[in-house]
Amino acid sequence: MPAPLPQRPFGAVLTAMVTPFDAGGALDLDAAQRLAAYLVDSGNDGLVVSGTTGESPTTTDAEKEALLRAVLEAVGSRAHVLAGVGTNDTRHSVELAEQAAKAGAHGLLVVSPYYNKPPAAGLVEHFTAVADATDLPVMLYDIPGRTGIRITTPVLLRLAEHQRIVAVKEATGDLFAGSEVMARTDLAYYCGDDALNLAWLAHGASGLVSVVGHVAAARYAELVRAVDAGDLAAARAVHNALIGPVRGIMTRTQGAIMAKAALELQGVLANRVMRLPLVAATDEEVAVLRSDLEEAVTR
């Protein structure tokens, strides 16, 4: 008998969407709507708005709301749209969650509080407060490389008891710890590290929240289908075909920088403008990226 398919509360292939700016650095809502439609048409069944890849640290609360409303208007009937609302201030995170709910978000992505390094009890109270603030389902985001702390297994087991905390975006690389949590809870795991998409899917993850999905959503949907079917040879073939794009977008500099550069190369975005302290990819970086992307076409 084939193994049952994992629960997918937010779909299977989600891209953490970049936030388009115009040449002067202002939020470009028209470009955001075109990008959202392109991403869904390309194979994504979900989008994360105002995540780290969306440069959330340098957008205002008003910009986050306007961006979310624009994306929902463009693709809200065709894809799961999650709003990134996590900050290192619980009150602010609750405010952003309430704002996202009023705007019509389908779910919330809540990253661990960064920099202030709360203890386990503080993490539980933080995530619980945000989950209690609305009726929306919540995906926790565990990325200690950015936050300085992990959401430990005991904390995840406790948070899994909350009816609205339903998923984890996993970016620790700890496959064994994640396997234990999946075995002991109903939490749906989503890989948050493109280099490990195949590994996490093979371990039972529900899907992925990708940056490389800006240019490879259809292939990632193929990867998910192959794993669902138990065809690991086909899954490895997709994984191998995407080594170049993953290398180009995720290993040379910050992922958002190279994702915008890739979209500009493909004619999806008119520019690759970033907000400081992030800086746009150089022409030299773009030239190398072009080669990395072409590698996926020629394999």
C-alpha positions as a printed Julia matrix, in Angstrom:
299×3 Matrix{Float64}:
  0.0    0.0     0.0
  1.34   3.48   -0.83
  1.95   5.78    2.12
 -0.83   8.3     2.76
 -0.15  11.77    1.41
  0.76  14.42    3.99
 -1.72  17.07    5.04
 -1.19  20.32    3.14
 -2.99  23.15    4.92
 -1.29  25.76    2.74
 -0.78  23.81   -0.46
  2.46  22.14   -1.52
  4.6   24.63   -3.45
  4.79  28.13   -2.02
  7.16  30.91   -2.97
  8.3   33.51   -0.46
  7.59  36.41   -2.81
  9.98  39.29   -3.33
  8.53  42.77   -2.95
  8.86  44.84   -6.14
  9.95  48.46   -5.9
 10.06  51.09   -8.59
 13.29  52.73   -9.75
 13.11  55.16   -6.84
 12.59  52.47   -4.2
  8.84  52.97   -3.67
  6.49  50.02   -3.34
  5.23  49.01   -6.8
  1.81  47.41   -6.31
  1.12  46.94  -10.02
  4.37  45.0   -10.38
  3.49  42.99   -7.27
  0.17  41.94   -8.77
  1.79  40.96  -12.05
  4.46  39.0   -10.19
  1.9   37.2    -8.01
 -0.09  36.17  -11.09
  3.08  35.0   -12.82
  4.1   32.9    -9.82
  0.73  31.2    -9.54
  0.54  30.65  -13.28
  4.01  29.09  -13.08
  2.97  26.39  -10.62
  2.85  27.84   -7.11
 -0.28  27.03   -5.14
  0.72  29.41   -2.36
  2.59  32.65   -1.76
  4.14  34.18    1.34
  3.94  37.97    1.37
  6.21  40.1     3.56
  8.56  37.34    4.58
 12.29  37.94    4.82
 12.59  37.47    1.06
  9.93  40.17    0.75
 12.25  42.57    2.62
  9.82  42.83    5.53
 12.4   44.47    7.82
 12.4   47.55    5.56
  8.72  47.87    4.66
  6.26  49.79    6.82
  3.12  48.32    8.35
  1.05  50.35    5.87
  3.11  48.99    2.97
  2.67  45.44    4.25
 -1.1   45.89    4.32
 -1.23  47.46    0.85
  0.99  44.71   -0.57
 -1.1   41.95    0.98
 -4.35  43.43   -0.31
 -2.88  43.78   -3.8
 -1.68  40.17   -3.9
 -5.0   38.88   -2.57
 -6.84  40.84   -5.23
 -4.59  39.36   -7.91
 -4.47  35.68   -6.9
 -6.41  35.19   -3.67
 -9.02  33.01   -5.39
 -6.34  30.73   -6.88
 -3.66  30.32   -4.21
 -3.06  30.28   -0.48
 -1.74  33.71    0.52
  0.13  33.86    3.83
  1.19  37.09    5.49
  4.49  37.33    7.3
  3.7   38.97   10.64
  6.54  37.89   12.92
  8.71  40.44   14.7
 10.74  40.45   17.92
  7.97  42.39   19.67
  4.92  40.31   20.59
  2.56  43.3    20.67
  3.68  44.4    17.22
  3.34  40.86   15.87
 -0.22  40.69   17.22
 -1.02  44.02   15.56
  0.34  42.78   12.24
 -1.64  39.54   12.58
 -4.84  41.48   13.19
 -4.07  43.76   10.24
 -3.46  40.75    7.98
 -6.69  39.09    9.06
 -8.69  42.23    8.28
 -7.03  42.4     4.88
 -8.18  38.85    4.11
 -4.99  36.77    4.47
 -5.48  33.02    4.36
 -2.83  32.31    6.98
  0.06  33.74    8.98
  3.79  33.05    8.89
  5.33  33.82   12.28
  9.1   33.78   12.63
 10.83  33.31   15.98
 11.59  36.58   17.76
 15.04  37.61   16.62
 17.92  39.25   18.48
 16.34  39.31   21.96
 16.66  35.48   22.32
 13.66  34.67   24.55
 13.68  31.48   26.64
 11.37  28.58   25.86
  8.56  29.98   28.01
  8.78  33.29   26.16
  8.6   31.55   22.79
  5.49  29.64   23.83
  3.78  32.8    25.05
  4.84  34.78   21.97
  3.52  32.27   19.42
  0.41  31.62   21.47
 -0.42  35.33   21.64
 -0.14  35.68   17.87
 -2.17  32.52   17.24
 -4.84  33.72   19.67
 -5.1   37.12   17.96
 -7.06  35.9    14.91
 -8.9   32.89   13.54
 -6.24  32.3    10.87
 -4.06  29.17   10.7
 -0.43  29.74   11.63
  2.83  28.49   10.18
  5.76  28.84   12.58
  9.11  29.74   11.05
 12.21  28.19   12.62
 15.37  29.73   11.18
 18.06  30.03   13.84
 20.63  31.32   11.36
 18.67  34.57   11.29
 17.01  34.64   14.71
 19.78  33.29   16.92
 17.48  30.7    18.57
 15.78  27.43   17.69
 12.24  26.4    18.38
 13.14  23.25   20.28
 11.27  19.98   20.04
  9.6   20.38   23.47
  8.37  23.84   22.47
  7.03  22.55   19.15
  5.26  19.67   20.88
  3.55  22.12   23.19
  2.64  24.58   20.45
  1.22  21.76   18.34
 -1.6   21.52   20.87
 -2.89  24.93   19.73
 -5.72  24.45   17.26
 -4.53  27.22   14.93
 -0.8   26.38   14.9
 -0.81  23.88   12.06
  2.55  24.04   10.28
  6.28  24.72   10.53
  8.55  26.32    7.96
 11.77  24.44    8.69
 15.14  26.05    8.13
 17.33  24.42   10.78
 18.47  21.53    8.6
 17.83  19.09   11.46
 16.01  16.3     9.65
 15.98  13.99   12.67
 14.39  16.54   15.02
 11.79  17.39   12.4
 11.03  13.73   11.84
 10.34  13.3    15.55
  7.96  16.25   15.63
  6.13  15.01   12.52
  5.84  11.55   14.09
  4.43  12.89   17.36
  2.16  15.69   16.15
 -0.1   16.69   13.26
  2.1   19.67   12.35
  2.67  19.98    8.62
  6.32  20.62    7.79
  7.38  22.86    4.92
 11.03  22.97    3.86
 12.41  26.49    4.1
 15.82  25.72    2.58
 15.82  25.03   -1.16
 18.95  22.9    -0.96
 17.04  20.43    1.23
 13.67  20.32   -0.52
 14.05  16.71   -1.66
 15.41  15.58    1.71
 12.53  17.08    3.67
  9.89  15.79    1.26
 11.41  12.32    1.5
 11.18  12.57    5.3
  7.47  13.36    5.15
  7.27  17.13    4.75
  4.08  18.48    3.25
  5.72  20.88    0.86
  8.13  23.76    0.57
  8.34  27.5     0.99
 10.87  28.4    -1.63
 12.94  31.29   -2.93
 14.05  29.41   -6.04
 10.33  28.9    -6.7
 10.4   32.32   -8.33
 11.96  30.58  -11.33
 11.3   26.87  -10.77
  7.78  26.4    -9.4
  6.71  23.96  -12.1
  9.76  21.77  -11.46
  9.15  21.86   -7.72
  5.54  20.8    -8.29
  6.98  17.93  -10.33
  9.3   17.09   -7.44
  6.39  16.94   -5.0
  4.4   14.7    -7.34
  7.34  12.34   -7.75
  7.82  11.98   -4.0
  4.07  11.49   -3.52
  4.21   8.69   -6.07
  7.21   7.08   -4.37
  9.35   7.65   -7.45
 12.59   8.77   -5.84
 14.55   8.32   -9.06
 12.35  10.91  -10.76
 12.55  13.13   -7.69
 16.35  12.98   -7.72
 16.36  13.88  -11.4
 14.39  17.06  -10.67
 16.62  17.84   -7.7
 19.75  17.43   -9.83
 18.33  19.58  -12.63
 17.84  22.44  -10.17
 21.32  22.42   -8.63
 22.35  25.36  -10.82
 19.42  27.64   -9.93
 19.71  26.77   -6.23
 23.41  27.52   -6.33
 22.88  30.78   -8.18
 20.05  32.16   -6.07
 20.83  30.76   -2.62
 24.61  30.49   -2.22
 26.3   33.52   -3.76
 24.66  36.29   -1.74
 21.33  36.98   -0.03
 18.49  35.07   -1.7
 16.16  38.03   -2.19
 18.89  39.87   -4.08
 19.39  37.06   -6.56
 15.69  36.23   -6.85
 15.01  39.77   -8.04
 17.96  39.57  -10.41
 16.6   36.3   -11.83
 13.16  37.81  -12.32
 14.69  40.8   -14.09
 16.65  38.44  -16.35
 13.42  36.69  -17.26
 11.61  39.95  -17.94
  9.16  39.45  -15.07
 10.42  42.49  -13.13
 11.55  45.75  -14.69
 14.4   46.17  -12.2
 16.22  44.52   -9.32
 16.01  47.42   -6.87
 16.52  46.55   -3.19
 16.16  48.63   -0.04
 19.22  49.2     2.09
 20.92  47.53    3.83
 20.37  45.06    0.97
 21.94  46.07   -2.32
 21.08  45.05   -5.87
 23.09  42.34   -7.59
 26.04  43.62   -9.6
 26.31  43.07  -13.33
 29.06  40.54  -12.64
 26.81  38.63  -10.22
 23.99  38.69  -12.75
 26.24  37.24  -15.44
 27.14  34.29  -13.19
 23.48  33.88  -12.24
 22.51  33.71  -15.91
 24.88  30.76  -16.33
 23.48  29.07  -13.23
 19.92  29.4   -14.51
 20.83  28.14  -17.96
 22.24  25.02  -16.33
 18.68  24.0   -15.43
 17.6   24.34  -19.06
 20.46  22.32  -20.51
 20.47  19.38  -18.04
